[in-house]
Amino acid sequence: MFVRTDDKITSTQAAIFLNNTLLGAGILTLPRSVSESVKTPDSWLSVLLGGAIVMLVVLLMVKISQQFPGKTVFQYAGLIAGKGIGGFLSLLLILYYVIIGGFEIRTLAEVTLFFLLEGTPIWAIILPFLWVGTYLVYGGINSIARVFTIVFPISIMILIISFTLSLRLFDIDHLRPVLGNGLPPVFAGLKSTVLVFTGCEVSMTLVAFMTKPKQAVKAILGGLAIPLTLYFLTVVIVIGGISIDSAVTSTWPTIDLMRSFEVPGFFFERMEFPFMVIWLMQMFCNFSSFFYQSTLGLSQLFKLKVHPIIYAMVPVLFLSAMLPKSMADLFALGDTIGKMGIILFLLLPVLLSIIWLIRVKGLKQHV
C-alpha cells in the first residue's frame, strides 16, 4: 500500500504535530548544552535569537511547500532542482531523520536507565519503544496526530506545574549580568539552540497533509511558538534555580531542578516522577515523528509501498540508537545533529527557494 492521499490532518493537529516533533530531549539537556557554549548567564538570549532565526527559515519552508499542493518535499524537491539534485537532498533529509530518530530513542532509554530501570540492558529498553512506534507509524499521519493531541495538553500541564512549583528556588541574580561580555557569547550559543529545533523540516511534509493548506503559515508558526516559549522558560527557570555553574556540570539539569525541592501535601510531593513519566511519552512522540518522516521519504522517493519500509526501518533505527557507546558519544552525536540541522536549514529551503525563484522569473521572461 502506498501513502494514502486521504490521510489528512487539521490545522490544529499540524501545529501540535510540529510541537511534539520539536519538544523532546532538549527540555532535559538545553540548559546544560547552551550554558556550556555561552559561558555567561545570557543563555536565554541565545534561545530567543535562535528561535527567531528558525521561525524565518520555517516560514520559507511553508511558503515553498504551498507552491506544490498535496506534495511533500520528497516529491517537489525533484521538480524544482531536477531528479538528481532533488533526490540527493531528499536522501540527505531521510538520513538526517534516521540519525535524529536514533538519537531521541537512545536519549529516552538513557533517561529511563538512569532514573528508573538501573542495570537494565539498554537494548531491552529501546526495543519495546521501537515496537510501539512501529505500530503507531503503521496507522499513518492522522493516527500519529491523534496520539500527539492526547499527549500534548498533559505534557504542557505537567511542565507548567513543575516550573511554577520550582519558582521558590528562583534567584534573579543567577541571570545577571545581562550582556556582561557583550553579544559574542550569545552568538556562540546559537549552535546548541538550533539542535533543539532540529525537526522543523517536517513542516515541508505537514503542509501536504493539511485539510486547509492556506492556513499552514498560521498553524506551523503557532506550532513552533509553543516549544520556543517552553525552551525559553526552561533555560530561565533552570539557570535561575540552580545557577549556570550547576547547569554546566549536570547531565540532566532540568530533572536535577525538579529533584531539589519537595511539595508537602501536594498530590505529587516530588515532581521529578510525574515530570519524567510524561517526558518519556513526549520523547516517544518525538521519535515517532522522525520514524514516520523517514519511512514516508523512502516510500515517496523510490515509489515503494510504505508498510514494508516501516518494518525494514526498525533494525536501521535500532542500529542508529545503539551507535553511541557512552553518554559522551551521545552528546557528541547531538552536537553533530545540530551541525547537520544548520546545513539542511541552508540547503533545503534556501537553495530550493532560490532555484524556484530563478525558474519562475525565467519562465515569466520567456512568456
C-alpha positions as CSV (number, residue, x, y, z in Angstrom):
1,M,0.0,0.0,0.0
2,F,1.3,3.5,-0.9
3,V,0.9,6.5,1.3
4,R,-2.8,7.4,1.4
5,T,-3.8,10.7,-0.1
6,D,-6.9,10.9,2.1
7,D,-4.8,10.7,5.3
8,K,-5.3,14.3,6.3
9,I,-4.8,16.4,9.4
10,T,-6.4,19.6,10.6
11,S,-4.5,22.9,11.2
12,T,-4.6,22.3,14.9
13,Q,-3.2,18.8,14.5
14,A,-0.5,20.2,12.3
15,A,0.5,22.7,14.9
16,I,0.6,20.0,17.7
17,F,2.4,17.6,15.4
18,L,5.2,20.1,14.9
19,N,5.3,21.0,18.6
20,N,5.6,17.3,19.6
21,T,8.3,16.8,17.0
22,L,10.4,19.6,18.5
23,L,9.6,19.2,22.2
24,G,11.8,16.3,23.2
25,A,15.2,15.7,24.9
26,G,16.0,19.4,24.6
27,I,13.9,20.2,27.7
28,L,16.2,17.9,29.7
29,T,19.6,19.0,28.2
30,L,19.2,22.5,26.8
31,P,20.2,24.4,30.0
32,R,23.5,22.5,30.1
33,S,24.4,22.5,26.4
34,V,23.6,26.2,25.8
35,S,25.3,27.2,29.1
36,E,28.5,25.3,28.1
37,S,28.6,27.3,24.8
38,V,27.7,30.7,26.2
39,K,29.6,30.5,29.5
40,T,27.6,33.6,30.8
41,P,24.0,34.0,32.1
42,D,22.9,35.1,28.7
43,S,21.8,31.6,27.5
44,W,18.2,32.7,27.4
45,L,19.1,35.4,24.8
46,S,20.6,32.6,22.6
47,V,17.4,30.7,22.8
48,L,15.3,33.8,21.7
49,L,17.7,34.7,18.9
50,G,17.9,31.1,17.6
51,G,14.1,30.7,17.8
52,A,13.7,33.9,15.7
53,I,16.1,32.7,13.0
54,V,14.4,29.3,12.9
55,M,11.0,31.0,12.6
56,L,12.2,32.8,9.5
57,V,13.5,29.6,7.9
58,V,10.3,27.7,8.7
59,L,8.2,30.5,7.1
60,L,10.3,30.0,4.0
61,M,9.7,26.2,4.2
62,V,6.0,26.6,4.5
63,K,5.8,29.2,1.6
64,I,7.6,27.0,-0.8
65,S,5.5,23.9,0.2
66,Q,2.4,25.9,-0.5
67,Q,3.5,26.2,-4.1
68,F,3.1,22.5,-4.5
69,P,-0.3,21.5,-3.1
70,G,-0.5,17.9,-1.9
71,K,3.2,17.3,-2.4
72,T,5.8,16.8,0.2
73,V,9.5,18.0,0.0
74,F,10.5,14.4,-1.2
75,Q,8.2,14.9,-4.2
76,Y,8.7,18.6,-5.1
77,A,12.5,18.8,-4.5
78,G,13.0,16.8,-7.7
79,L,10.5,19.1,-9.6
80,I,12.5,22.2,-8.5
81,A,16.1,21.1,-8.6
82,G,15.9,18.2,-11.0
83,K,15.8,14.5,-10.2
84,G,19.5,14.1,-9.4
85,I,19.9,17.1,-7.0
86,G,16.4,16.7,-5.6
87,G,16.9,13.0,-4.9
88,F,20.3,13.7,-3.3
89,L,18.7,16.4,-1.0
90,S,15.8,14.0,-0.1
91,L,18.2,11.2,0.8
92,L,20.2,13.6,3.0
93,L,17.0,14.6,4.8
94,I,16.0,10.9,5.2
95,L,19.4,10.0,6.7
96,Y,19.1,13.0,9.0
97,Y,15.7,11.8,10.2
98,V,17.1,8.3,10.8
99,I,20.0,9.7,12.8
100,I,17.9,12.0,14.9
101,G,15.3,9.3,15.4
102,G,18.0,7.0,16.8
103,F,19.3,9.9,19.0
104,E,15.9,10.5,20.5
105,I,15.1,6.9,21.3
106,R,18.6,6.4,22.8
107,T,18.2,9.5,24.9
108,L,14.8,8.3,26.1
109,A,16.4,4.9,27.0
110,E,19.3,6.6,28.8
111,V,17.0,8.7,31.0
112,T,14.9,5.6,31.7
113,L,18.0,3.7,32.6
114,F,19.5,6.4,34.8
115,F,16.4,7.2,36.9
116,L,14.0,4.2,36.7
117,L,15.5,0.9,35.4
118,E,19.1,0.9,36.6
119,G,21.1,-2.1,35.5
120,T,18.7,-3.0,32.6
121,P,20.4,-3.6,29.2
122,I,20.0,-0.6,27.0
123,W,18.6,-2.7,24.1
124,A,15.9,-4.0,26.4
125,I,14.6,-0.5,26.9
126,I,14.9,0.6,23.2
127,L,13.2,-2.4,21.6
128,P,9.7,-2.0,23.3
129,F,9.6,1.7,22.3
130,L,10.6,0.7,18.8
131,W,7.8,-1.9,18.5
132,V,5.2,0.5,19.8
133,G,6.5,3.2,17.5
134,T,6.2,0.8,14.6
135,Y,2.5,0.2,15.5
136,L,1.8,3.9,15.7
137,V,3.6,4.8,12.4
138,Y,1.8,1.9,10.6
139,G,-1.5,3.8,11.2
140,G,-0.4,6.9,9.2
141,I,-0.1,10.6,10.0
142,N,-3.7,11.0,11.2
143,S,-3.2,8.3,13.8
144,I,0.1,9.8,15.0
145,A,-1.5,13.2,15.2
146,R,-4.4,11.9,17.3
147,V,-1.9,10.4,19.8
148,F,0.1,13.6,19.8
149,T,-3.1,15.5,20.6
150,I,-3.7,13.4,23.7
151,V,-0.1,13.7,25.0
152,F,0.3,17.4,24.2
153,P,-2.0,19.0,26.9
154,I,-0.8,16.6,29.6
155,S,2.9,17.5,28.8
156,I,2.2,21.2,28.9
157,M,0.2,21.0,32.1
158,I,2.9,18.9,34.0
159,L,5.7,21.2,32.7
160,I,3.9,24.4,33.7
161,I,3.1,23.0,37.2
162,S,6.7,21.8,37.7
163,F,8.1,25.2,36.7
164,T,5.6,27.1,38.8
165,L,6.5,25.0,41.9
166,S,10.2,25.4,41.3
167,L,10.0,29.2,41.3
168,R,10.6,29.0,45.1
169,L,14.2,28.3,44.2
170,F,14.4,31.0,41.6
171,D,17.1,33.7,42.1
172,I,17.2,36.5,39.6
173,D,20.8,37.2,40.4
174,H,21.7,33.9,38.6
175,L,20.7,35.5,35.4
176,R,22.8,38.6,35.9
177,P,24.7,40.5,34.4
178,V,22.8,40.7,31.1
179,L,25.2,41.0,28.2
180,G,28.1,41.4,30.6
181,N,30.5,40.2,27.9
182,G,28.6,41.6,25.0
183,L,27.0,39.8,22.1
184,P,29.7,37.2,21.1
185,P,28.7,34.7,23.8
186,V,25.1,34.9,22.7
187,F,26.1,34.0,19.1
188,A,28.3,31.2,20.5
189,G,25.1,29.6,22.0
190,L,23.2,29.5,18.7
191,K,24.6,26.1,17.6
192,S,23.2,24.4,20.8
193,T,19.9,26.3,20.4
194,V,19.5,25.1,16.8
195,L,19.8,21.5,18.0
196,V,16.6,21.7,20.0
197,F,14.8,23.0,16.9
198,T,16.0,20.2,14.7
199,G,13.0,18.6,13.1
200,C,11.5,21.9,11.8
201,E,12.0,20.3,8.4
202,V,8.8,18.2,9.0
203,S,6.8,21.3,8.2
204,M,7.7,20.7,4.5
205,T,5.8,17.4,4.8
206,L,2.9,18.6,7.1
207,V,1.6,21.2,4.6
208,A,0.9,18.4,2.0
209,F,-1.4,16.6,4.5
210,M,-3.3,19.6,5.8
211,T,-7.0,19.8,5.0
212,K,-6.6,23.6,4.7
213,P,-3.1,24.3,3.4
214,K,-3.8,28.0,3.2
215,Q,-3.8,28.1,7.0
216,A,-0.3,26.5,7.0
217,V,1.6,29.6,7.9
218,K,-0.5,30.3,11.0
219,A,-0.6,26.7,12.1
220,I,3.1,25.9,11.6
221,L,4.4,29.2,13.2
222,G,1.9,28.6,16.0
223,G,3.2,25.1,16.5
224,L,6.8,26.5,16.6
225,A,6.0,29.3,19.0
226,I,4.9,26.8,21.8
227,P,8.3,24.9,22.0
228,L,10.2,28.2,21.6
229,T,8.3,29.6,24.6
230,L,8.8,26.4,26.7
231,Y,12.5,26.2,25.9
232,F,13.0,29.8,26.8
233,L,11.2,29.2,30.1
234,T,13.2,26.1,30.8
235,V,16.5,27.9,30.4
236,V,15.4,30.9,32.5
237,I,13.9,28.8,35.3
238,V,16.6,26.1,35.5
239,I,19.5,28.6,35.4
240,G,17.7,30.9,37.8
241,G,17.0,28.0,40.1
242,I,20.3,26.1,40.2
243,S,22.8,28.7,38.7
244,I,24.8,28.4,35.5
245,D,27.7,26.6,37.2
246,S,25.4,23.8,38.4
247,A,23.7,23.6,35.0
248,V,27.0,23.1,33.2
249,T,28.1,20.2,35.4
250,S,24.8,18.4,35.4
251,T,23.9,15.7,32.9
252,W,20.1,16.4,33.2
253,P,19.8,19.8,34.7
254,T,16.1,20.1,34.4
255,I,15.5,16.9,36.3
256,D,18.0,18.0,38.9
257,L,16.0,21.1,39.5
258,M,12.8,19.0,40.0
259,R,14.7,16.8,42.5
260,S,15.9,19.7,44.5
261,F,12.5,20.6,46.1
262,E,9.5,18.8,47.7
263,V,5.9,20.0,48.0
264,P,4.5,18.5,51.2
265,G,0.7,17.8,51.0
266,F,0.6,18.2,47.2
267,F,-0.7,15.4,45.0
268,F,2.9,14.7,44.0
269,E,5.4,15.7,46.7
270,R,8.3,15.1,44.3
271,M,7.7,16.5,40.9
272,E,10.5,14.6,39.1
273,F,8.4,11.4,38.9
274,P,5.4,12.8,37.0
275,F,7.7,15.0,35.0
276,M,9.9,12.1,33.9
277,V,7.0,9.8,33.0
278,I,5.3,12.4,30.8
279,W,8.6,13.4,29.3
280,L,9.3,9.9,28.3
281,M,6.0,10.0,26.4
282,Q,7.0,13.3,24.9
283,M,10.3,11.9,23.7
284,F,8.5,8.8,22.3
285,C,6.3,11.2,20.2
286,N,9.4,13.0,19.1
287,F,10.9,9.7,17.9
288,S,7.7,8.5,16.2
289,S,7.6,11.7,14.1
290,F,11.1,11.1,12.7
291,F,10.3,7.4,12.2
292,Y,7.3,8.4,10.1
293,Q,9.2,11.0,8.2
294,S,12.0,8.7,7.2
295,T,9.6,5.9,6.0
296,L,7.4,8.4,4.1
297,G,10.5,9.8,2.4
298,L,11.8,6.4,1.3
299,S,8.3,5.4,0.1
300,Q,7.8,8.6,-2.0
301,L,11.3,8.9,-3.3
302,F,11.6,5.4,-4.6
303,K,7.8,4.9,-5.2
304,L,7.6,1.9,-2.9
305,K,4.9,0.6,-0.7
306,V,5.1,2.2,2.7
307,H,4.3,-0.7,5.1
308,P,7.3,-3.0,4.1
309,I,9.6,0.1,4.5
310,I,8.2,0.6,8.1
311,Y,9.3,-2.9,9.1
312,A,12.6,-2.5,7.3
313,M,13.4,0.7,9.2
314,V,13.1,-1.0,12.6
315,P,16.6,-2.6,12.6
316,V,18.1,0.5,10.9
317,L,16.7,2.8,13.7
318,F,17.8,0.2,16.3
319,L,21.4,0.3,15.0
320,S,21.2,4.1,14.9
321,A,20.2,4.2,18.5
322,M,22.9,1.7,19.6
323,L,25.7,3.5,17.7
324,P,26.8,5.8,20.7
325,K,28.9,3.8,23.1
326,S,28.6,6.2,26.0
327,M,26.9,9.4,27.2
328,A,29.8,11.4,25.9
329,D,29.3,9.8,22.4
330,L,25.5,10.5,22.7
331,F,26.1,14.2,23.4
332,A,28.7,14.4,20.7
333,L,26.1,12.9,18.3
334,G,23.7,15.6,19.5
335,D,26.2,18.3,18.5
336,T,26.7,16.7,15.1
337,I,22.9,16.6,14.6
338,G,22.9,20.4,15.4
339,K,25.5,21.0,12.7
340,M,23.6,18.8,10.2
341,G,20.5,20.7,11.0
342,I,22.1,24.1,10.2
343,I,23.4,22.7,6.9
344,L,20.0,21.3,6.0
345,F,18.4,24.6,7.0
346,L,20.5,26.3,4.4
347,L,20.4,23.5,1.7
348,L,16.7,22.7,1.6
349,P,14.5,25.7,2.0
350,V,17.0,28.4,0.9
351,L,18.6,26.5,-2.0
352,L,15.2,25.3,-3.3
353,S,13.6,28.7,-2.9
354,I,16.5,30.4,-4.9
355,I,16.2,27.8,-7.7
356,W,12.4,28.1,-7.7
357,L,12.5,31.9,-7.9
358,I,15.1,31.8,-10.8
359,R,12.9,29.3,-12.7
360,V,9.7,31.2,-12.1
361,K,11.2,34.5,-13.2
362,G,12.9,32.8,-16.1
363,L,9.5,31.4,-17.3
364,K,7.9,34.9,-16.9
365,Q,10.6,36.5,-19.1
366,H,10.1,33.9,-21.8
367,V,6.3,34.4,-21.9
